[in-house]
Amino acid sequence: MKKIAIIFSLITITICAWIIIYKLDSLDIASNKNDTYANIQKQEINKRTDLNNCEKEIEKNKIDNNRRNFRNSSEVAYQTQVIAFIIIVIQIVIIVFLFIDNSNFKKESKY
């Protein structure tokens, strides 16, 4: 029974680790750099002469919306990673307790 619990714990740890690695691309780690790039794009739109003011505002709003969506997805990815990390820690504690319990049982049965 303990072997099954250890196997399920290892499977859970593997899945959570995969989720953490998979969500790394969604994190907005360098938010200041990304905000700067968004501002540079807005300045380039302002310099364009082929667009009128309304079209320029639409393009700048698209940049703002994309940036906002990326921040929101980054928050969700961060929360997902924190929960997956907590699950990994809990599973490691469970495995440790299973090994400790198993070794104590063997010691008691020898006497």
Phi and psi in degrees as GROMACS dihedral restraints (atoms count N, CA, C in turn):
[ dihedral_restraints ]
;  ai    aj    ak    al  type     phi  dphi    fc
    3     4     5     6     1   -68.0    20    10
    4     5     6     7     1   -33.6    20    10
    6     7     8     9     1   -64.4    20    10
    7     8     9    10     1   -38.9    20    10
    9    10    11    12     1   -65.5    20    10
   10    11    12    13     1   -42.3    20    10
   12    13    14    15     1   -63.5    20    10
   13    14    15    16     1   -39.7    20    10
   15    16    17    18     1   -66.2    20    10
   16    17    18    19     1   -41.8    20    10
   18    19    20    21     1   -63.3    20    10
   19    20    21    22     1   -45.1    20    10
   21    22    23    24     1   -64.1    20    10
   22    23    24    25     1   -36.7    20    10
   24    25    26    27     1   -65.2    20    10
   25    26    27    28     1   -42.2    20    10
   27    28    29    30     1   -65.8    20    10
   28    29    30    31     1   -38.5    20    10
   30    31    32    33     1   -64.0    20    10
   31    32    33    34     1   -43.1    20    10
   33    34    35    36     1   -63.1    20    10
   34    35    36    37     1   -42.7    20    10
   36    37    38    39     1   -61.2    20    10
   37    38    39    40     1   -42.8    20    10
   39    40    41    42     1   -63.1    20    10
   40    41    42    43     1   -45.1    20    10
   42    43    44    45     1   -64.2    20    10
   43    44    45    46     1   -44.3    20    10
   45    46    47    48     1   -65.5    20    10
   46    47    48    49     1   -38.3    20    10
   48    49    50    51     1   -64.1    20    10
   49    50    51    52     1   -39.7    20    10
   51    52    53    54     1   -63.2    20    10
   52    53    54    55     1   -41.0    20    10
   54    55    56    57     1   -62.1    20    10
   55    56    57    58     1   -42.7    20    10
   57    58    59    60     1   -61.5    20    10
   58    59    60    61     1   -45.7    20    10
   60    61    62    63     1   -67.4    20    10
   61    62    63    64     1   -39.8    20    10
   63    64    65    66     1   -64.5    20    10
   64    65    66    67     1   -35.2    20    10
   66    67    68    69     1   -85.0    20    10
   67    68    69    70     1    -1.5    20    10
   69    70    71    72     1   -62.2    20    10
   70    71    72    73     1   -34.7    20    10
   72    73    74    75     1   -68.2    20    10
   73    74    75    76     1   -22.9    20    10
   75    76    77    78     1   -85.8    20    10
   76    77    78    79     1    -8.3    20    10
   78    79    80    81     1   -77.2    20    10
   79    80    81    82     1   141.2    20    10
   81    82    83    84     1   -98.0    20    10
   82    83    84    85     1    72.0    20    10
   84    85    86    87     1   -70.7    20    10
   85    86    87    88     1   -45.5    20    10
   87    88    89    90     1  -100.7    20    10
   88    89    90    91     1    67.3    20    10
   90    91    92    93     1   -65.9    20    10
   91    92    93    94     1   -35.9    20    10
   93    94    95    96     1   -64.4    20    10
   94    95    96    97     1   -40.3    20    10
   96    97    98    99     1   -64.7    20    10
   97    98    99   100     1   -43.3    20    10
   99   100   101   102     1   -67.3    20    10
  100   101   102   103     1   -37.3    20    10
  102   103   104   105     1   -64.4    20    10
  103   104   105   106     1   -38.4    20    10
  105   106   107   108     1   -63.8    20    10
  106   107   108   109     1   -43.3    20    10
  108   109   110   111     1   -62.4    20    10
  109   110   111   112     1   -38.6    20    10
  111   112   113   114     1   -64.2    20    10
  112   113   114   115     1   -41.0    20    10
  114   115   116   117     1   -66.1    20    10
  115   116   117   118     1   -36.9    20    10
  117   118   119   120     1   -64.6    20    10
  118   119   120   121     1   -41.2    20    10
  120   121   122   123     1   -62.9    20    10
  121   122   123   124     1   -38.8    20    10
  123   124   125   126     1   -65.1    20    10
  124   125   126   127     1   -40.0    20    10
  126   127   128   129     1   -64.8    20    10
  127   128   129   130     1   -38.0    20    10
  129   130   131   132     1   -65.9    20    10
  130   131   132   133     1   -35.3    20    10
  132   133   134   135     1   -66.1    20    10
  133   134   135   136     1   -40.5    20    10
  135   136   137   138     1   -62.6    20    10
  136   137   138   139     1   -31.2    20    10
  138   139   140   141     1   -76.8    20    10
  139   140   141   142     1   -18.9    20    10
  141   142   143   144     1   -68.3    20    10
  142   143   144   145     1   137.0    20    10
  144   145   146   147     1  -102.0    20    10
  145   146   147   148     1   -10.7    20    10
  147   148   149   150     1   -83.1    20    10
  148   149   150   151     1    -4.7    20    10
  150   151   152   153     1  -114.2    20    10
  151   152   153   154     1   144.1    20    10
  153   154   155   156     1   -85.2    20    10
  154   155   156   157     1   177.3    20    10
  156   157   158   159     1   -62.0    20    10
  157   158   159   160     1   -37.9    20    10
  159   160   161   162     1   -64.5    20    10
  160   161   162   163     1   -45.0    20    10
  162   163   164   165     1   -65.4    20    10
  163   164   165   166     1   -36.3    20    10
  165   166   167   168     1   -63.4    20    10
  166   167   168   169     1   -42.3    20    10
  168   169   170   171     1   -65.0    20    10
  169   170   171   172     1   -38.3    20    10
  171   172   173   174     1   -63.1    20    10
  172   173   174   175     1   -44.6    20    10
  174   175   176   177     1   -64.2    20    10
  175   176   177   178     1   -41.1    20    10
  177   178   179   180     1   -66.9    20    10
  178   179   180   181     1   -37.0    20    10
  180   181   182   183     1   -65.9    20    10
  181   182   183   184     1   -34.6    20    10
  183   184   185   186     1   -62.6    20    10
  184   185   186   187     1   -42.5    20    10
  186   187   188   189     1   -63.2    20    10
  187   188   189   190     1   -44.5    20    10
  189   190   191   192     1   -62.1    20    10
  190   191   192   193     1   -42.4    20    10
  192   193   194   195     1   -65.3    20    10
  193   194   195   196     1   -42.2    20    10
  195   196   197   198     1   -61.9    20    10
  196   197   198   199     1   -42.4    20    10
  198   199   200   201     1   -64.2    20    10
  199   200   201   202     1   -43.5    20    10
  201   202   203   204     1   -63.6    20    10
  202   203   204   205     1   -42.6    20    10
  204   205   206   207     1   -63.6    20    10
  205   206   207   208     1   -39.2    20    10
  207   208   209   210     1   -66.9    20    10
  208   209   210   211     1   -38.9    20    10
  210   211   212   213     1   -63.2    20    10
  211   212   213   214     1   -42.9    20    10
  213   214   215   216     1   -64.1    20    10
  214   215   216   217     1   -43.3    20    10
  216   217   218   219     1   -67.4    20    10
  217   218   219   220     1   -30.3    20    10
  219   220   221   222     1   -67.0    20    10
  220   221   222   223     1   -39.7    20    10
  222   223   224   225     1   -63.5    20    10
  223   224   225   226     1   -42.7    20    10
  225   226   227   228     1   -64.9    20    10
  226   227   228   229     1   -42.2    20    10
  228   229   230   231     1   -63.6    20    10
  229   230   231   232     1   -40.1    20    10
  231   232   233   234     1   -64.1    20    10
  232   233   234   235     1   -45.2    20    10
  234   235   236   237     1   -62.7    20    10
  235   236   237   238     1   -39.1    20    10
  237   238   239   240     1   -63.4    20    10
  238   239   240   241     1   -42.0    20    10
  240   241   242   243     1   -66.5    20    10
  241   242   243   244     1   -38.6    20    10
  243   244   245   246     1   -64.1    20    10
  244   245   246   247     1   -45.1    20    10
  246   247   248   249     1   -64.0    20    10
  247   248   249   250     1   -42.2    20    10
  249   250   251   252     1   -63.8    20    10
  250   251   252   253     1   -38.5    20    10
  252   253   254   255     1   -66.2    20    10
  253   254   255   256     1   -40.6    20    10
  255   256   257   258     1   -62.9    20    10
  256   257   258   259     1   -41.2    20    10
  258   259   260   261     1   -63.2    20    10
  259   260   261   262     1   -40.1    20    10
  261   262   263   264     1   -61.8    20    10
  262   263   264   265     1   -44.8    20    10
  264   265   266   267     1   -62.0    20    10
  265   266   267   268     1   -43.5    20    10
  267   268   269   270     1   -61.9    20    10
  268   269   270   271     1   -42.2    20    10
  270   271   272   273     1   -66.1    20    10
  271   272   273   274     1   -37.5    20    10
  273   274   275   276     1   -65.3    20    10
  274   275   276   277     1   -40.9    20    10
  276   277   278   279     1   -62.1    20    10
  277   278   279   280     1   -41.5    20    10
  279   280   281   282     1   -61.4    20    10
  280   281   282   283     1   -44.5    20    10
  282   283   284   285     1   -62.4    20    10
  283   284   285   286     1   -42.7    20    10
  285   286   287   288     1   -61.7    20    10
  286   287   288   289     1   -45.3    20    10
  288   289   290   291     1   -63.4    20    10
  289   290   291   292     1   -35.4    20    10
  291   292   293   294     1   -65.5    20    10
  292   293   294   295     1   -40.2    20    10
  294   295   296   297     1   -70.1    20    10
  295   296   297   298     1   -40.1    20    10
  297   298   299   300     1   -64.3    20    10
  298   299   300   301     1   -45.0    20    10
  300   301   302   303     1   -62.2    20    10
  301   302   303   304     1   -40.4    20    10
  303   304   305   306     1   -65.6    20    10
  304   305   306   307     1   -42.7    20    10
  306   307   308   309     1   -70.8    20    10
  307   308   309   310     1   -36.4    20    10
  309   310   311   312     1   -65.7    20    10
  310   311   312   313     1   -38.2    20    10
  312   313   314   315     1   -64.1    20    10
  313   314   315   316     1   -41.0    20    10
  315   316   317   318     1   -67.1    20    10
  316   317   318   319     1   -38.9    20    10
  318   319   320   321     1   -66.2    20    10
  319   320   321   322     1   -41.8    20    10
  321   322   323   324     1   -68.3    20    10
  322   323   324   325     1   -33.0    20    10
  324   325   326   327     1   -76.2    20    10
  325   326   327   328     1   -17.6    20    10
  327   328   329   330     1   -74.8    20    10
  328   329   330   331     1   -28.8    20    10
